[in-house]
Amino acid sequence: MNFEEYRKHDAVGLAGLVSKGEVSPSELLETAVARMAAVNPKINAVTMDLTEWGRQDVKRDIWGGPMAGVPFLLKDLGAQLEGAPTTAGSAVFRDATAAADSAITTAYKDAGLVLFGKTNTPEFGLMPVTEPALLGVCRNPWDTGRTPGGSSGGAAAAVAAGIVPAAHASDGGGSIRTPASACGLFGMKPSRGRVSFAPMGEGWGGASIQHAVTRSVRDSAALLDAVCQPQPGDPYFLAPPERPFAEEARRDPGKLAIGFTTAALASDGLDPECAAAVLDAARLCEGMGHMVEEVRVPGDLAAMQQGAGDVIAASIAATLDVEGERRGRPVAQGDVEMLTWLMYQRGKQVTGANYVRGLAAIHAYGRAMAGLFQQYDVLLMSTLGSPAIPVGHLTEDPREYTQRLFKFMPNTQAFNNTGQPAMSVPLAWSQGGLPIGIQFVGRMGDEALLFRLAGQLEQARPWFDRVAPL
């Protein structure tokens, strides 16, 4: 199969070709590997080449699962792959070889996906850009002078560049939705408890969740069906969906009550093109028959952010202290990047009482947000504060780091902490040719409704055939 034919299909489509015997898993893998060889030097999306692992995998005689034979990439953070390191973008874990697969990795294998590499991520997923010292700068296929976002930047860049139709991702503060928006992809952050972190208990106090970035809505739905399998001992649990998400993506959403805002929750305002994109998306939804009106987003955002910052910092401190104990010496400043070291120092100062108070502020914010969703089915807003920013912009002046951080990603972290499902949909483009994602947020546990709406939006304004200029 040549690349032009490969590019015409999403993961579900490729699996269909395999099931009908029209293409072999080996042919798909070699096409993906050839595309990786052609474009990865320009974008540095895949930072661990496991091609030979994939080639061994495709030799199996029996193929099963809904994604049988489809090439796939794991993010180098969160998902363990037996026998391979999971660096988390950090030199501290450069050689941390996994003794066993994570539950999500096992689910991917059971679905028939062929794993052949790991993707770039900032150190410990702390930034909304992907520029780690260990793995190198990852670049946006739409403009290699700009970031693909983060922390699932490598995953999004690989999908946008056509290496794979979908890739594993995770989201602790916007890390699925941010790169989906920056790279013109569909990115669904599921509800807390929808995808198991086993053998871990949780990520960042329950804020983090794993799933994928995809080109099509149905791929996202099918992949979530494959991995939403609760494991014994999970601290969070959601009942299985009434019907498969892949089926929901084909259903009519009915008439929804949609509240929208052009606000930037954590900064002083959106880029004008993002604000215009929100208004355009609101008109699009209204034209599809939904009730749409402007709303004010409730909740004490500052208290939530303070609490979330303490939880994240304490989590980083715990991770590095455990590693220090394992190696017999504390992690030193030179072992990690400056932002990680500062977070580590902050985390060492977070008392047990402050941690509990932080969780209380996070939960209070979630309850305030839930009040909005007693009146509305969906909240519509800009995913990001601007289109993709230039490589290096976020960190070039440490004095402006926090301001630039939330100027770029003002609207995503809130919904990690409420636990609600939220998706970035590639509905707009800047005058400079950069993607602009629109974020839609649903009620806790209601990914089904978001998939129905996403399917409708994909039909109304198709985005699948857009190809990054590499």
Sequence and secondary structure as in RCSB ss.txt:
>XXXX:A:sequence
MNFEEYRKHDAVGLAGLVSKGEVSPSELLETAVARMAAVNPKINAVTMDLTEWGRQDVKRDIWGGPMAGVPFLLK
DLGAQLEGAPTTAGSAVFRDATAAADSAITTAYKDAGLVLFGKTNTPEFGLMPVTEPALLGVCRNPWDTGRTPGG
SSGGAAAAVAAGIVPAAHASDGGGSIRTPASACGLFGMKPSRGRVSFAPMGEGWGGASIQHAVTRSVRDSAALLD
AVCQPQPGDPYFLAPPERPFAEEARRDPGKLAIGFTTAALASDGLDPECAAAVLDAARLCEGMGHMVEEVRVPGD
LAAMQQGAGDVIAASIAATLDVEGERRGRPVAQGDVEMLTWLMYQRGKQVTGANYVRGLAAIHAYGRAMAGLFQQ
YDVLLMSTLGSPAIPVGHLTEDPREYTQRLFKFMPNTQAFNNTGQPAMSVPLAWSQGGLPIGIQFVGRMGDEALL
FRLAGQLEQARPWFDRVAPL
>XXXX:A:secstr
  HHHHHT  HHHHHHHHHTTSS HHHHHHHHHHHHHHHHHHH  EEEE HHHHHHHTT S   STTTT EEEEE
SSS   BTSB  TT GGGTT BBSS  HHHHHHHHTT EEEEEE   GGG SSS   TTT    BTTBTTB   S
SSHHHHHHHHTTS SEEEEEESSSTTHHHHHHHT EEEE  TTSS  TTS  STTTT EEEEEESSHHHHHHHHH
HH    TT SS     SS HHHHTTS   S EEEE    TTSS   HHHHHHHHHHHHHHHHTT EEEE    S 
HHHHHHHHHHHHHHHHHHHHHHHHHHHTS   GGGS HHHHHHHHHHHH  HHHHHHHHHHHHHHHHHHHHHTTT
 SEEEEESSSSS  BTTTTTS GGGHHHHHHHHSSSSHHHHHH   EEEEEEEE TTS EEEEEEE  TT HHHH
HHHHHHHHHHS  TT     
